[in-house]
Structure formats: structure tokens, C-alpha cells
Amino acid sequence: MEIKENKVKKWFGTYNGVRFEINNWINEYDNKEVWTYYIIIHLDRIPNKHKPKTFWLKGIKDGKHVFYRYYNHHVLVDLDWHGGLTYYNKENGFDGSEKIIKVGCDYNHIWNEERYYDLKTVKGEVKETIDKFLTHIPDYKYWCRGNGKLYSKKDGLIIKRQFNSKEYFGKHDWFKKAWAEKN
């Protein structure tokens, strides 16, 4: 039996209500550093007017493999990805569960070979991608940490990187104070 340690470094976060993941590792083939980043899109948070079902791409079987024509989706390809969109995966949504996709890009292109990237640089590009996503879907819903319901950004506050709805937290003094400062 052969066994190897996975040496991928991973960072997870949320920016403006959209989850993301950043990965970094050394490619064993050529001993070069590789970066990737992904955004995680919950289709139930996309209002119907933006056609959330179109983000759940139909798989095309090629032998034993399935691939997706993500490069034809007008929103996904237009998100200012580093080197273009190169990854699409259905993370959740089978047997009736919430549909979630993970889309992303990599820094493993020929034009990246002589360039240096670090976490700060990649985080900046993640923010740009999410900002562009939110220009397409400006009313992407936020998940309230208190009751688990979905809301528009105007219906609550982001405090310590978590969304707090006015409906759930509005009676608390700390929320009232923060709401007054915002408005």
C-alpha cells in the first residue's frame, strides 16, 4: 500500500455573503507552487429573476467521466477569474438537498511561471471575483446565523463576518445600537 500526506494549505472565508476557498501546494511534478481559488454559490440564494436553475449545469458524459460546459454560462465566465474559469463542481444538491456549486480557477498557467503570488494577492483576486458576481446578482441572499433564514442585505447587519437579520436579532440592545449607527 502506498500512502502520502496531503500538503495542500487551505483557507476558507466569506466576503459580502459569498463563501470562498483558497488552496496552495507544491506541484510534485515540477516542484512549483500552485494557487487556486473557488467561490461557493448557493443556488437557493439567487433570486428567481436571475434564473438560478441555469447555474446547475447539465452534465455531459464522456466515457467514464462527466464534464460541464461552464464556459457557456454568461455569469460564471464573466467573473474576472485569474486566467479564466477552469473549475465547476456540484458540491451539494442531490436527492433533494440544497443545490450548491463550487467554481474557480488556478494559477498554473505558462504565464504564471515566473510570477510570485501570495495569500494577500490571491485574496484580492477573490474579492474582485465576488464583487463581479454581485454585480450580476446584486440581491444574492444572506444566511442569518440566528434563524437560518435567507434575507436581502438590507434586512440585517454583517457583524464579525456573520449576517444577523433584523427579524431575529432586532430586539437585542447590541443590534439596535449597531442598526442605529448604520442608519
N, C-alpha and C positions, 0 to 999 in steps of 0.2 A: 504494500500500500504506500502510495506517495501522498504526502501532506505538506502544505505550505501555509505560512502565515500570511493573512491578508494585510497588506501595509498601506491601504488606502486611508487617507485622512479625510474625514467628512465634517462639514459644518452645516447646521440646519438653522433656519430662521424664518421670520415673517417680515415683510415690508409692505406697508399700505394694504394689509389684509390678505396678501398673497404669500403663500409659503414657498420657500426655495431650499435648494440643497447645493452645496459646493463640494467638489471632490478634488483630491490631489494625490498623485502617486508617481513613482518612478517606473517607467516602462522597462521591463526586464529585457526586451528585445534589443533596444539601443541605449539603455541606461539614461534616458532623457525624462525630464519632469513633464508630467501631463496634468492639465487642469480641465475640469468640466463643470458646468453648472446647469441646473434644471429649475423650472418653476412647476409647481404642483397646482393644477386647476381643478376645482370642484365644480362640476357642471351644474349642480343644483344652485349654485351661487350666481350663475349667469342668467339674467332676466330673459324671458321668452322672446322678447323683441330682438335679441341678439342671436337667436337660434342655437341654443346650447347643444341640441342633438347633433348639429353638424360637426362638433368637436369630437364626437365619438365615432371615429373613422371606421369604415368597413375594412376588415382585414382581407388581404389577398393572399391566398395560399400558393406557395411556390415550392413544390416538393414537400419536405417536412417542415418548412418554415412559413411564417406568416409575416407579411410586411404591410406597411400603411403608406399611402400616398399623402403624407403630411405636407409635402411641398406644394400641394394644390389648395391647401386651406388658406384663404385670404388673410385671416387674422394671424394664425400661427407663424406663417413665414414672414410677416411684416413686423416682427418684434425686436429688430436690431440685435439679432444674435451675433455672437463673435464667430465670424466665418460662416454664418448661416445655420439654420436649424438642421440638426443631424440626428435627433433622437425623439422618438414618440413611443410611449408605452401606456397601456391601460393598467393602472395600478389597482383599481377597485371598480366594482360595478357589475359584478357577476351575481347571478341568482337573485336579482332584485335589490342588491345593496347600492349605496350611493356611488355614482359614477365619478371617478377621479382619474385624470390623466397626468402624466409626467412628461414634459417636453424640455429639450435642452440642446446644448451644443458643447463642442470640445475645442481645445486649443492645440490640437495635434495635427496641424496643417504645415505644409512645407514653409509657408511664410512666417510661421511661429518659431522656427528652429533657432534662430539667432536672437530671439527676443526673450526678455526676462519678465515673468509675471509673478505676482504675489497675491496674497489674500485680499489686500486692500484694492488692488486693481480689479480683480475678479468681482468683488463685492460691488464696486462702482458699475461694472457692466450689468450685473444682476439688477441693480436698481434701474438702470436705463431700460432694460428689457421689461421689467414690471411696469414702469411708468408708461411705456409704449402700449403694453397690454391694456392698461387702464384708460388710455385714450380711445381704444376700441370698445372697451367695456367699462365706461365710467361709473356705472351703477352696480358693479360687482358687489355682492353682498358680504357682510361681515358676520362671523360667528360669535355670538355672545358667550363669554365664558361662564356666565351665571345660569342661564336657562337653556343654552344650546340652540336657540332660535337664530334665524338669519335676519339681518337688518341692513338698511342703507346706512352709509357712513354718517349721515346727518342725524340718525336716530340714536346716537350714543357717542362715547368718547374712547379714544385709544389711550390707555394708561399703562405704563410699564409694558409696552408692546402687546397688550391684550385689549380686545374690544369689550366694552361694557355698555350694554344697552340702557337707555333711559327708562324703558319699561321695567326692567328688572332691578336696576340699582338706583333709580331716581329718588327713592325715599331716604337714602342714606346721606348723612351730612357731608361726607367726603365727596360724594358725587355731586351734590347740589353746589358745593363750593367750586369744584372743577368746571361744572356746567356754566356757572355764572361767569367765571373767568374766561371761558371760551366765547360766550355770547355777550 
